[in-house]
Structures are given as C-alpha cells and as structure tokens.
Amino acid sequence: MRTTIVLAGLLALLPCSAVAQETPKVEVFGGYSYIRANPKGGFLGSNGSGWNASAAWNWNKQLGLKADVSGYYCCSGNGEREHNFLFGPQYNIRRDKATFFVHALVGVSHGNAPGFSDTVLAWAGGGGVDIRWTDKVSLRVL
C-alpha cells in the first residue's frame, strides 16, 4: 500500500517537472544598441553606437532577477563613452512562440569625455518581446 501511495505521488509530480523545464533558469541577451543624446537641449544632438548585454535568473515562470550592462561610444572620436550597470526584477508573460517582459532596473551610469568623468545613479523601466526561433534561441524584436 505504501509503495502505491509513493508511486501515485511521484506520478502526480511529473507534469510539474515538465512545466518547470519549459522555463529556462538563466536567459542571456546580447545585441547592438543605438543612442541619441541631446545634452544641451538644442536641436543638435549626437548619435552613438554601442552594445547591450543582460542575464536574467528566472525564479519561476513569471519572475526573475535581471542584470543589464551596456556601453555607448559617441560622436567625434574624442573618447566620449557611457557605461551602464543596472539590476532589478523582471516580470515575464510566456507563450508558446513569444515571451513578453517588463522590468524596473536601478544601478549606476559612468560617462567619460575629454576633461569630464562622472558616475551617477541610473534607472530604466521598460520591456520587450522575444520571439522563439528554436528551443534555445529567441530573437528580441522589441
């Protein structure tokens, strides 16, 4: 009788483990990033290219903790650059072919230019959509 109860309990847990396997424990992202800066408030601004990388540890199907780092290199080749280091919670809505997410991140931003260097508090709120391409690869479309 005891063996039957244990076996029934294990069989009842099988669907839970299959669902847990659908959600990856860690998700990583890397990509190109564009920034338009207008520090003086006029019509002339600066365009910068850079990179963005993030890793999210998924606590469960909906909630995760995200680390997001980025770097931007700008303008006239004088060494102007900005690096951001942000961390915070991420909420996911997972579907068969797509994952929708929103996050609220806080951290620091460090900027350098000739004769200038500063580190300030930074924050970012936003989200996006990842479309599943294969079982292990998704494309961030938004």
C-alpha positions in Angstrom: 0.0 0.0 0.0 2.8 2.4 0.9 4.5 1.8 -2.4 1.3 2.6 -4.3 1.0 5.9 -2.5 4.6 6.9 -3.2 4.3 5.9 -6.8 1.0 7.9 -7.2 2.7 10.9 -5.6 5.6 10.7 -8.0 3.3 10.4 -11.0 1.4 13.4 -9.8 4.6 15.4 -9.7 5.7 14.5 -13.3 3.6 17.2 -15.0 5.1 19.8 -12.6 8.7 18.9 -13.6 7.8 19.1 -17.3 6.4 22.6 -16.8 9.4 23.7 -14.9 11.7 22.5 -17.7 9.9 24.9 -20.2 11.2 27.9 -18.3 15.0 28.3 -18.5 16.8 29.0 -15.3 19.0 31.6 -17.0 18.4 33.7 -20.1 21.1 35.8 -21.7 20.9 38.5 -24.3 23.5 40.4 -26.4 23.0 42.9 -29.1 23.7 46.3 -30.8 22.3 49.5 -29.3 21.8 53.0 -30.7 21.5 56.1 -28.6 20.5 59.7 -29.5 21.8 62.1 -26.9 21.0 65.8 -26.7 22.8 67.0 -23.6 22.4 70.8 -24.2 18.7 70.8 -25.1 19.1 72.3 -28.5 18.4 71.0 -32.0 21.8 69.5 -32.5 22.4 66.1 -30.9 24.8 63.3 -31.0 24.4 59.8 -32.3 26.1 56.9 -30.6 26.5 53.2 -31.2 27.1 50.6 -28.6 26.2 47.2 -27.2 23.9 45.8 -24.6 24.1 42.6 -22.7 21.9 41.1 -20.0 21.4 38.0 -18.0 18.1 37.1 -16.2 17.9 34.4 -13.5 14.3 33.1 -13.5 13.0 32.4 -10.0 9.8 30.9 -11.5 7.8 31.1 -14.8 6.9 34.8 -14.3 9.5 36.4 -12.0 13.2 36.8 -12.5 16.2 39.0 -11.5 18.0 40.8 -14.3 21.5 42.2 -14.6 21.8 44.6 -17.6 25.1 46.2 -18.8 25.6 48.5 -21.8 28.3 50.7 -23.4 27.9 53.6 -25.8 30.6 55.3 -27.8 29.9 58.6 -29.3 30.5 61.4 -31.6 33.7 62.9 -32.7 36.2 60.1 -31.8 37.4 62.1 -28.7 36.8 59.1 -26.4 33.2 60.0 -25.3 31.6 57.0 -23.8 29.0 55.8 -21.3 28.6 52.5 -19.5 25.5 51.5 -17.5 25.3 48.8 -14.8 21.6 48.1 -13.9 19.9 45.4 -11.8 16.4 44.6 -10.8 13.2 42.5 -11.1 11.7 41.3 -14.4 8.2 40.0 -14.9 7.6 37.6 -17.8 4.5 36.5 -19.7 5.4 33.3 -21.5 3.5 32.0 -24.5 4.3 29.2 -27.0 6.1 31.3 -29.5 6.9 34.5 -27.6 7.9 35.9 -24.2 6.7 39.4 -23.2 8.6 41.1 -20.4 8.7 44.3 -18.3 11.5 45.3 -15.9 12.4 48.0 -13.4 16.2 48.4 -13.1 18.4 50.6 -11.0 22.2 51.0 -10.8 24.9 53.4 -12.0 25.9 55.1 -15.2 29.5 56.2 -15.8 30.4 58.7 -18.5 33.7 59.9 -19.9 34.6 62.8 -22.2 37.7 64.9 -22.6 38.1 66.7 -19.3 35.0 65.1 -17.8 34.2 61.9 -15.9 31.2 61.2 -13.6 29.2 58.3 -12.1 25.6 58.9 -11.3 22.5 56.9 -10.2 20.7 55.5 -13.1 17.4 53.7 -13.7 15.5 52.1 -16.5 11.9 50.9 -16.9 10.7 49.2 -19.9 10.1 45.9 -21.6 10.1 43.9 -24.8 9.2 40.8 -26.7 11.3 37.8 -27.5 10.1 35.6 -30.4 11.2 31.9 -30.1 13.3 30.8 -33.1 14.4 27.5 -31.8 14.2 25.7 -28.4 17.3 27.5 -27.2 17.4 30.7 -29.3 14.9 33.6 -29.4 15.0 36.9 -31.3 14.4 40.2 -29.4 12.0 42.1 -31.7 11.0 44.9 -29.4 
